[in-house]
Amino acid sequence: MQEIVEKTGMSKGAFYHYFDSKEQLFIEAVETFYIAIPTTPQKSLNTDSLYGFYHDYLKHISSVFKSLRKSMKATNPEQDFNFFSLGLDAMKRYPGFREKIRKVNEGVSNIWINVVKTARKKGEIASVMSDKQIANCFIYINEGIGSRYTLEGRGIEAEKELLHLWDSFYKEIKA
């Protein structure tokens, strides 16, 4: 508790004004990073084009990570692992976290599927893959690159590789 108070510059009284316990602080952090941020309204992203959507989506997630790094004063790549390990810790310590994550992931997946469906209707893409399969490829490429680069301490480099793979996949499915 003392370390939290010292790092934040808050007094114990101020901390307890906002949080009942360290556990509540942990839950708030997890909910912000894994629940609130991914459920950002899609209206801020281009949903009329798959190409436009994934570029906007990448800008969005990049700005979120830059903001998190800044607020956490993360200055080296190893600190990116904290974002990844936070989720793993939450699964162990936070009852109901997996179900909340499942619902968030389902919502994100539905957004991607709808964008792919729109792109197909507009003739932007042509593929024998289903809308869900295409959406999952974009999602899983993102998750795979993010996880691998974070574990390797290269999280900051992930954006360039992610865009390269998304662009390459898009070229394969576009009409």
MOTATA-V125500 format. One record per backbone hydrogen bond with DSSP energy under -0.5 kcal/mol. CO is the residue of the C=O (numbers start at 1). NH is the residue of the N-H. If there is no record, write none. Layout:
co->CO nh->NH
co->CO nh->NH
This chain:
co->1 nh->5
co->2 nh->6
co->3 nh->7
co->4 nh->8
co->5 nh->9
co->5 nh->10
co->11 nh->15
co->12 nh->16
co->13 nh->17
co->14 nh->18
co->15 nh->18
co->15 nh->19
co->21 nh->25
co->22 nh->26
co->23 nh->27
co->24 nh->28
co->25 nh->29
co->26 nh->30
co->27 nh->31
co->28 nh->32
co->29 nh->33
co->30 nh->34
co->30 nh->35
co->31 nh->35
co->31 nh->36
co->32 nh->37
co->35 nh->39
co->37 nh->40
co->41 nh->44
co->42 nh->45
co->45 nh->47
co->49 nh->53
co->50 nh->54
co->51 nh->55
co->52 nh->56
co->53 nh->57
co->54 nh->58
co->55 nh->59
co->56 nh->60
co->57 nh->61
co->58 nh->62
co->59 nh->63
co->60 nh->64
co->61 nh->65
co->62 nh->66
co->63 nh->67
co->64 nh->68
co->65 nh->69
co->66 nh->70
co->67 nh->71
co->68 nh->72
co->69 nh->74
co->70 nh->73
co->73 nh->75
co->76 nh->79
co->77 nh->80
co->78 nh->81
co->79 nh->82
co->80 nh->83
co->80 nh->84
co->81 nh->85
co->82 nh->86
co->83 nh->87
co->84 nh->88
co->85 nh->89
co->86 nh->90
co->87 nh->91
co->88 nh->92
co->89 nh->93
co->90 nh->94
co->93 nh->95
co->94 nh->97
co->96 nh->100
co->97 nh->101
co->98 nh->102
co->99 nh->103
co->100 nh->104
co->101 nh->105
co->102 nh->106
co->103 nh->107
co->104 nh->108
co->105 nh->109
co->106 nh->110
co->107 nh->111
co->108 nh->112
co->109 nh->113
co->110 nh->114
co->111 nh->115
co->112 nh->116
co->113 nh->117
co->114 nh->118
co->115 nh->119
co->116 nh->120
co->117 nh->121
co->118 nh->122
co->119 nh->124
co->119 nh->125
co->120 nh->123
co->124 nh->175
co->130 nh->134
co->131 nh->135
co->132 nh->136
co->133 nh->137
co->134 nh->138
co->135 nh->139
co->136 nh->140
co->137 nh->141
co->138 nh->142
co->139 nh->143
co->140 nh->144
co->141 nh->145
co->142 nh->146
co->143 nh->147
co->144 nh->148
co->145 nh->149
co->146 nh->150
co->147 nh->151
co->148 nh->152
co->149 nh->154
co->150 nh->153
co->154 nh->157
co->154 nh->158
co->155 nh->158
co->157 nh->160
co->157 nh->161
co->158 nh->162
co->159 nh->163
co->160 nh->164
co->161 nh->165
co->162 nh->166
co->163 nh->167
co->164 nh->168
co->165 nh->169
co->166 nh->170
co->167 nh->171
co->168 nh->172
co->169 nh->173
co->170 nh->173
co->170 nh->174
co->173 nh->126
